[in-house]
Amino acid sequence: MSAVRVQAQQFSLPVLFALFGLIMGSWAGRIPALAAGVNVSHSALSMVLLCGGLGAVVSYPISSFLMSRFGARKTLLISGMALLAVLVSIGMAPNVSRLMMAVLMLGITASTFDVAMNSAATRREKQSGKSEMSRLHGLACAGGLIGATLGSFMASNKIAPAQHFLMLVGPLAAILWMGVTMLEADGGGEKVAKKAFVLPRGPLVLLGLLGFLGSMAEGSIADWSGLFLKEHFGASDGLAPLALSSFSVMMLMSRMVGDKLKERFGAQRLVTLGALVAACGLMFAVLSPNAYFALGGFAIAGVGLALLFPFVFSAAGAQGPTALAAVASMAYSGSLMGPPAIGAVAHFVGMQAAIAYVGGLALVIALVACRTRLLK
């Protein structure tokens, strides 16, 4: 194999992780504008976000079929193109019911892409014998940061989400095709358990619980932090998405050094201490006197939660593809429960209490992580 081809293969997964982050950051960064566009309350918006989590949970049969039939490479192309089409449909949704349907499809396509992407990354870790998952998830954070920051720029310039997403589709489709083309061929289908829903068993239960709680916390911050700034502090449409940006940029910086930190301190200690740091950051955001101090709190939370998913997925992948699928399924069920639960708390108690609730989740993550022996 030529040196150019080898370098291209090494470049492909970073491109795909960054692309996925950019797409999801673009969606999350425009949630306040999308909510205002269809005039939804907290409770109604929580139902919209519930559809995204539901789509993630029910996506497993679809990803299982695609992975077993075509392998990770073709699954990435199919689900990625579908994900871009769904992004446009979200921007064009004229009412709440259409938005709910589009977000349901977002959950299905995004989760299918995510499973294929992490499967390819786990296979590369096994082949190389090197820890790469933290860096790759860091690049997804970089993409999310770019997407959220771009959303802030578009909102500041009064560009509607539909127009914003249409501007993205062409370039991102080209990048997706390039990244998949460069990816190492996987020889067809992958062996994935063909079940509607897979749950972890034995020692994997605590890994699955970490994925569940981490997904609840990250998803809640992504979906509600901007609205918290907007409603609690009166932040503008341009400032509100920067809550996700500050969270993402610190998560990015932490993940880029996560693999080296893992070699020195171990995954279990890093995830446990990180969750405690995240809890402190979220409480700081809740008690902040203004939106700018609150941005610092979300940045601290990004540092704390950064290494949870890379290390959980790496530990699960080391136990085999079925273990990875089981932990991923439980994590996706967390994305189903988290944002709607935060919406319910916000509706009945207020946005401050909702963000404090996420801080409580971080404390539970620390308690579970210190007992999870598969984190090494």
N, C-alpha and C positions, 0 to 999 in steps of 0.2 A: 504494500500500500504506500502511495506517495506521501511525502512529508506534508504537502499542502492538504491532502485529504485528511490526514490525522489531525492537523491543526483545526481544520474546519469542523471535525467531529467534536473536538474539545470546546469549540466556540458555540456549538448548537444548543446545548442544554442551558447555558447562561442566557442566551437570547430568548429561549422559550419561557424560562422563569421570569425574566424581566418583562416580556410581553404580557404574560398572564397578570402580573402585578399592575401593569399600566391599565389594562382593561378593567380590572376590579377597582382600582383606585379612581378611574374616571367615573364609574358608576357611583361609588360611595361619595365622591366629592360633590356630586350633583343631587344627592338625595334631598337636601333642603329645597332646592329649586324645583325638583320633581314633585315634592309634597305640596309646595305652594301652587304649582301648576294645576293640580287636580283638586286642590283645596281639601286636604284630608286632616283629620284630627289625630292626636297621639294614638288613640285606640285603633283608628282606621289604618294609620301608617304601620302600626305593629302587625296588623293582619296582612298588609302588603309584604312586609319583611318576613313574616311567617311563611309566605309562599316560597320565598327563596330558600329557606331552610328545608321546607318540605320537598322541594325539587332536589336538593342535595341528598336527602335521605333516600328518595325513590330512584335516584339515578343509578344505584348499584347494578340492577339487572342490565341497564343499558351499557354501562362501562364494562361489565362482565362479558356481555355479548361481543362488543367491539374488540375488546382486548383478546378474547379467545379466537375470534374470527380473523382479525387483521393484525394484531400486535400493537405495541405502544406507538410506533411511528405513525401508522396510518390513522390510529385512533386520535392522535394529537391533531392531525390535519382536519379530520372530519369534525371533531368536537370544537376545534378552534374556529373554523369557518362558521359553524352554527352559532358559536358564542358571539361573534362579531355581528351576525344578523340579529340576534336577540338584543344586543346593546342598542341598535338602531330602533328596534320596535319599542323598547322602553322609553326612549326619548320622544317617540311619536304617540305614545299612549294618550288618548283623549280623555279618559275617565278612570275611576278607581278600578273598575272591574277589568278593563284592558291592561292596566298597569299590573294588577295582581297576576294575570295570566302570563304577561311578559316576564315578570320577576320569577315566577315558577319555572319558566324555561331557562332563565338565567341560572337558577340553582342546578338544574339538570346538566346543562352544557358545561358550566364552570367546574362542577364536581367531576364530570367525566374527564375533562381536560386535566384536572388536578391529579386524579388517580394515575392516568397514563404518564404524566410528567414525573411524578414521584417514583413510579415503577421504573422508568428509564434511569432516573438518578440513582436509585438503589442498586440497580444492575451495574452501573458504572462504578459505584463504591466497592462492590464485591470484586469487580475485575481489577481495579487499580489497588485495592487494599488501603486506600486513603479516605479520610473523612472529608466529604465535600458538601454535605447537605446544608450546613449552616451558611456557607458562602452562597450557595444557590438560592436558598430562601432569602438571604440578604439582597440578592439581585432582584428577587420578586418584590421586596420592600422598596428598592430603588425605583422599580417600575410603578409601584403604588404611589410613591412620593411624587413622581412626575405626573401621574394621572390626576392626583388630588390637587397639585399645584396648578396644573393646566385648567382644572375645573374652577379653581379660584379666579384665575385670569379671565376665563370665559364669562363667569358670573359677574365679575367687575365690569366687563365690557358689554353686559346685557345680551350676551349670545345665548339663545335658548338651548336646552339640552339636546333637542333633536338635531339642530344645526351642528352643534359641537360634535355629536357622535357620528354624524354623516361625514364630517371632515376627517375623522380618525380612521374610518373603515378601510379605505383604499390603501393607505400606507401600512396599516397594521396587517392587512391580508397579505401584502407582499413580504413583510418581515416574517410572518408565520410560515409562508411557503418556503422561504429561504432557510429558516431554522430547521424545519422538518426535513428538507432536502439534504441538509448537511448532517443530520443525525445518523448515527450508525444503524445500519439495517439490523432488524431483530429476528429475521428469519420466519416471520409469520406470527401465528397466534401465541399467546401466553397462557400458561395454566393458571386460571383463576376460578375459584369456587363459584359455581353457578347457583347462587341462592339469591332470594329477593333481598335479604338483609343478614349480615353476619355480625355476631357479637363475639368479643374476646372471651377467652376462657383461661382459668388458672392464673399464672403470674401476669398474663397479658391484661387482666381486668384493670389493674391499676394504671397501666399505660393507656388503656382505652378511656379510663376516667379522667386522666390528665388531658387527653385530647378533647374530651367532651367539655371539661371546664375551661380549657384554653380557648376552644372555639367559641364558647359563650362569651368569654371576656373580650377577645379580639373582635368578634363580630359586633358586639354591643358598642365598643369604642368606635369602630368604623362607621356604624350606622347612626349613632346617637350623639357623638361628641360635637359635631357641627351644630346640631339643633340645640344642644346644651349651651354652647356659646351664644347662639342667636337669641334664645328665649330667656336665659338667665341673666346675660350681660347686655343684651341688645346689640350683639355683634352684627356687622354688615354681611351681605351675601359673599363679599370678597374675603372677609376675615374668617368667617365660620369654617370653611373647609380646611383652614390652616391647622385646626386641631388634629385632624387626621394626618396632615403633613408633618407636624412636629412629632407625633407618635411614630410615624413611618421612618423619618430620617434617623431618629435615635435607634430604632429597631434595626435599620440598615447598618449603622456603624457597629452595633454590637454583634450582628451576625457575621460581618466581614472578618471579625477576629475570633468568632466562636469556636472554630475548629481547633485553633491553637490553645484557647483557654480550656477546652475539653481535655486536651492531652495533659495539661498541668494540674487542673483541679477536679476533673471528672464531671460528667453530665449531671449526676444527681445533686451535687452541691450547688452547681450553677443554676439549675432550674429552681431549687428550693429558695436560695437567697434572692434570686431574681424575682420570684413571685412576691416576696416580702417587700422588695424595692418598689414593685408595681403598685402594691397596696398603698404604700406611702405616697407615691406620686398621684394616685387617683384621689386620695383624701386631700392632698394639697390643692388639686384642681377644684374640688368641691368647696373648700374653704377660702379660695382665692378672692381677693378684693376686686379684681377686674379680669377681663378676658385674656390680657397679655400674661398675667401670672398663671392663669389656668392653662395656657399653652405650655408653660414649663412643666406643669403637673402631668400633662399627657405625654410630654417628652420623656419624663422619668419613667412613666408606665411603659413606654416603648422599650427602654433599656431593660426593664425587669422581665417583660414577657418575650423578649426577642428569641431566646434560645429554646423555648419550650417545644415548639413544633418541629424544628430541625432535629432535635435530639430524640423526641418521642418517635418520629417517623423513622429515624435511623435505627433506633433500638428495635422497633417493630419489624422493620425490613430485615434486620439480622436474624430474625426468627423464621423468615420465609415469606413468600407472597401472600399466603392465606392469612398470616398474622397481620401483615400490613393492611390488607383489605378489611380485616375485622376492626382494627384500631381506627382506620379511616372512617368506617361506617359509624362507629360510636362518636367520633369527632363531628361528623356531619349532623348527627342528631343533636349535638350541642349547638350547632349553628341554627337548628330548627327552634330550639327552646330559648336561646339567649336574647336576641333582639326583641322578640315579642314580649318576653318577660319584663325587659327594661321598659318597653312601651307601656305595659300595664302599670308598673310602678310609677312611671312619669305621669300617667293619666290620673292616678288616684292620690299620689303623694307629692309629685313634683320632680323636676329634672335633677335637682340636687340629690335627692334621695336615690334616684335611679343610678347616677354615677357612683354614689357611695356604695350601692349594692354591688356594682362591678368590683369595687375595692374589696368588698367582702369575699367575692369569688376568688380574688387573688390570694387571700389568706388561706382559703380552703385548698387552693392549688399547692401552696407551700406545704401544707400538712400532708397531702397525698404524695407529693414528690419525695419527701424525706423517707417515705416508706416503700418507694418503688425501686426494687432491687435490680430490675432489668436496665435501669438507667446507669450506664457505666462510663 
